[in-house]
């Protein structure tokens, strides 16, 4: 008995009662008397019986499982989003399956297939950097399985989206540097095929225009924001310029912190020689010397919003049958890395 999976039929045979009675007793059905329930629970515990929730959920056409696909897990922002999602869905009786695409479209497609075959009740996605084809979401849409995009969204897909106003955030970051006296502002960002980086770039350009500063294409650098890419951008581009820039807007805090280290090692003073603004308000932005000015991206709040929208739909109190976009507020957190004017 110890070597096999215990079923309700095993319990029924040992107790000399019907399997239906065992099933109802395990579900605390009021038709089963307390003494019988206790006998059932005691034997189930003794023999190590485990309820087959998966089979039960399949009969109900519901698994109480939600899939989440993110580019990478190794960022404070993404961790805070997932924390917000998990808090809400767990309280509602749902579980999460989390996977990462490692910024690759092919891996994202594999993850999507896995989620579909796992019969998730809903899917939450932030796109990989290089995803261009969105056909892997078609199976979900055809089956009316809700899909919510957040942060990096698929603008062409009719679905609910949760994000921040990246254009406004990019504008505020650039405007702050201009107000600190910067006129040659480098902008290092990710793949502008993604909405987050494209919109921040557009905000950067608009701020320059509004303050009568011409956009210089040589001050715009788009890469994958890894340490190696940031190092290459600074050493092989920025630091080799005849006239060094006096401002740097880089669209994540870990890259900003790495850039700060490289610039200081090159003998530059921050912010006196070059002022720096990052993005996300990660912990690292608060512990560098000087601390880094950044845009506060409310990851936990975003996660909770996403989860509530999806759970309300799954429980029948909300409706995702139409496209809606939820925009969360951001805030410029001014710190020493950009304060040229005291």
C-alpha positions, -999 to +999 in steps of 0.1 A: +000+000+000+029+024+008+044+020-027+012+031-046-008+062-048-037+059-024-072+065-039-106+071-025-114+035-035-086+022-012-100+042+017-136+030+009-124-007+009-106-003+042-136+015+058-162-007+042-181+022+029-188+036-006-163+057-026-189+084-029-192+086+009-154+089+012-153+116-015-181+136+003-165+131+036-131+145+024-150+175+011-167+180+045-201+174+030-229+181+055-247+148+046-218+128+061-219+125+099-190+137+120-180+103+132-177+089+097-158+120+085-133+115+114-128+079+104-122+089+068-098+118+077-078+096+102-073+068+077-065+093+049-038+108+071-025+074+082-021+061+046-009+093+031-038+100+008-035+131-015-064+147-031-061+147-070-070+183-074-058+183-110-083+156-121-111+173-101-103+207-117-103+192-152-138+180-146-148+215-137-129+229-167-108+250-144-073+244-129-072+275-105-037+281-120-024+313-137+006+314-160+031+342-159+058+347-186+085+374-179+117+383-197+140+377-167+135+371-130+168+387-119+155+422-114+140+439-084+112+454-105+101+420-119+103+404-085+081+431-070+056+427-098+055+389-092+052+395-054+021+417-060+005+392-084+012+362-061-003+380-030-036+386-047-040+353-066-031+332-036-056+349-015-082+342-042-073+305-042-052+304-073-016+292-079+011+306-102+033+289-128+061+313-136+086+311-165+111+333-181+119+338-217+155+350-212+147+378-237+142+353-266+111+350-288+117+313-293+118+306-256+087+327-251+069+306-277+079+274-259+068+288-226+034+298-241+028+263-254+037+248-220+012+272-203-015+262-227-009+225-223-009+231-185-045+244-189-039+277-171-070+297-165-053+329-176-020+342-188+001+373-177+029+383-201+057+408-203+073+404-238+109+393-246+131+420-261+132+405-296+096+392-299+082+403-332+056+376-340+027+373-316+009+343-332+018+321-302-009+339-282-036+331-308-045+297-292-054+315-260-075+341-277-094+315-298-101+295-266-112+327-248-084+322-222-077+358-209-043+372-216-030+404-198+001+421-210+021+443-186+052+466-190+063+453-224+031+449-242+018+437-276+002+468-289-014+450-319-032+424-298-067+433-285-062+426-248-060+443-214-027+460-207-012+474-175+017+498-178+031+532-169+032+563-190+068+557-204+067+588-226+060+610-196+086+593-175+112+597-202+103+633-206+105+640-168+139+623-165+153+644-194+137+676-183+153+672-149+188+669-165+181+700-186+170+720-156+203+710-139+221+727-168+228+697-190+228+703-227+246+672-241+225+643-228+233+607-237+204+583-238+212+546-234+182+523-237+170+489-248+154+476-280+131+504-292+109+477-309+095+474-274+070+500-262+088+508-230+120+518-246+104+534-276+082+556-255+110+567-231+131+576-261+102+597-276+098+614-242+136+622-242+134+637-277+103+658-268+120+673-237+150+682-258+128+699-284+107+718-258+139+732-244+153+741-279+181+715-277+187+697-310+185+659-310+219+644-317+216+608-330+252+601-319+241+606-283+214+579-286+225+543-279+202+513-281+215+479-268+205+451-245+216+470-214+239+442-202+271+452-183+292+444-214+269+466-236+269+495-212+307+493-209+312+492-247+288+522-251+307+543-225+343+533-233+340+531-271+316+559-276+309+584-248+344+587-234+360+590-268+340+620-279+358+653-284+334+670-261+322+649-232+284+648-225+273+664-193+242+642-188+233+605-190+197+591-190+199+553-189+168+532-186+174+509-158+191+513-124+215+484-125+229+498-158+230+533-143+250+520-113+275+502-136+278+533-157+285+554-126+313+530-117+329+532-151+327+570-153+342+574-119+370+550-128+376+572-159+383+602-135+349+619-140+330+634-111+293+627-108+273+649-110+298+678-115+312+664-149+282+643-158+248+640-142+230+606-142+194+595-141+183+559-140+150+541-141+129+517-118+140+529-083+158+496-076+176+492-043+210+497-060+200+532-069+199+541-032+232+525-021+256+539-048+279+569-041+264+592-051+228+578-049+212+577-083+183+599-094+157+576-109+120+571-119+100+552-093+083+523-111+055+509-088+061+472-095+042+458-065+012+480-072+013+469-109+013+433-099-016+437-076-036+456-103-029+429-129-040+401-105-072+418-094-083+425-130-077+388-139-092+373-108-123+394-111-127+382-147-122+346-138-146+348-108-173+365-130-172+399-114-151+416-141-150+416-179-120+413-201-140+409-233-130+445-243-096+461-246-086+483-217-053+500-207-045+507-171-018+535-167-001+537-133+016+568-120+054+573-117+075+597-098+110+613-103+131+605-073+158+632-072+191+622-056+227+633-056+238+618-090+220+645-109+220+676-086+244+699-103+224+729-090+223+727-052 
